[in-house]
């Protein structure tokens, strides 16, 4: 199953205060890139032999470089931890 990159669902000129160039650039770079990465991760997972794959490989974030994004035990820089009352 592959996820489709959908076109922008509205005319970017309809958003007041934001330029057409900003909206189309965001869609082209961020949305399209995220869908492509999702398809790549989905492809890796579907090809993975879960029975023969070492556990440490299953625990790695599939879309991240080491120390490149937060996982268990990590937090975003500047993130605040809120204690539940």
C-alpha positions as CSV (number, residue, x, y, z in Angstrom):
1,X,0.0,0.0,0.0
2,X,1.4,3.3,-1.0
3,X,0.2,6.7,0.3
4,X,-0.7,9.2,-2.3
5,X,0.6,12.8,-2.4
6,X,-2.5,14.8,-2.8
7,X,-2.7,18.2,-4.4
8,X,-3.4,21.3,-2.3
9,X,-7.1,21.1,-1.6
10,X,-7.8,24.9,-1.9
11,X,-6.5,27.9,-3.7
12,X,-3.6,29.4,-1.7
13,X,-4.8,32.9,-2.5
14,X,-7.8,32.3,-0.2
15,X,-5.6,32.5,2.9
16,X,-5.3,36.1,3.9
17,X,-2.1,37.1,5.5
18,X,0.0,34.3,4.0
19,X,1.6,34.5,0.6
20,X,0.7,32.1,-2.2
21,X,4.4,31.3,-2.5
22,X,4.6,30.4,1.2
23,X,1.6,28.0,1.1
24,X,2.7,26.2,-2.1
25,X,6.3,25.9,-0.9
26,X,5.2,24.5,2.4
27,X,3.0,21.9,0.6
28,X,5.7,21.0,-1.9
29,X,8.5,20.7,0.7
30,X,6.9,19.6,3.9
31,X,3.7,17.7,3.0
32,X,5.2,15.9,0.0
33,X,8.4,15.1,1.8
34,X,6.4,13.6,4.8
35,X,4.3,11.4,2.5
36,X,7.5,10.2,0.7
37,X,9.1,9.4,4.0
38,X,6.0,7.6,5.2
39,X,6.0,5.4,2.1
40,X,9.7,4.6,2.6
41,X,9.1,3.6,6.2
42,X,6.1,1.6,5.2
43,X,8.2,-0.2,2.6
44,X,10.9,-1.1,5.2
45,X,8.3,-2.4,7.6
46,X,6.5,-4.5,5.0
47,X,9.8,-6.1,3.9
48,X,11.0,-6.8,7.5
49,X,11.2,-10.3,8.8
50,X,10.0,-9.8,12.4
51,X,10.9,-13.4,13.4
52,X,14.5,-13.1,12.2
53,X,15.2,-9.5,13.0
54,X,17.3,-8.8,16.2
55,X,15.4,-6.9,18.8
56,X,17.7,-4.0,18.9
57,X,16.9,-3.3,15.2
58,X,13.2,-3.3,16.0
59,X,13.7,-0.8,18.7
60,X,15.4,1.8,16.5
61,X,13.2,4.6,15.2
62,X,12.9,3.7,11.5
63,X,12.8,7.2,10.3
64,X,15.4,8.8,12.5
65,X,19.2,9.1,12.7
66,X,20.8,8.3,16.0
67,X,20.2,11.3,18.3
68,X,18.3,12.9,15.4
69,X,14.8,12.7,16.9
70,X,13.3,11.9,20.2
71,X,12.3,8.5,21.2
72,X,11.8,6.7,24.5
73,X,13.8,8.4,27.2
74,X,14.5,11.5,25.1
75,X,12.8,14.8,25.0
76,X,12.7,17.8,22.7
77,X,15.3,20.5,23.5
78,X,13.4,23.1,25.5
79,X,10.5,20.8,26.3
80,X,8.9,21.2,29.6
81,X,7.8,18.3,31.7
82,X,4.5,18.9,33.4
83,X,3.8,17.0,36.6
84,X,0.2,15.6,36.9
85,X,-1.6,16.8,40.0
